[in-house]
Amino acid sequence: MDINTLRILATIASFAVFVGIVVWAWKRRKTDDFKEAANLPFTHD
């Protein structure tokens, strides 16, 4: 296994992780959590 094969595998693994994060972020059940988190800077204690 040479360095180019390792680079290809690292690129594919990185892309798979990226796609997984995008799918996780766009799930409908997470919408309320993200809306709540988006308003956190505007809440006062």
C-alpha angles and dihedrals in degrees: 000000000000132000094265092058090052090050091051092050092048091050093049092047091049092050091049090052090048092051090047092053092048092050091047092049094050097051112124096228091060094057095092092048092052093047090052092048091049090058096049095095090057098053119099124210 
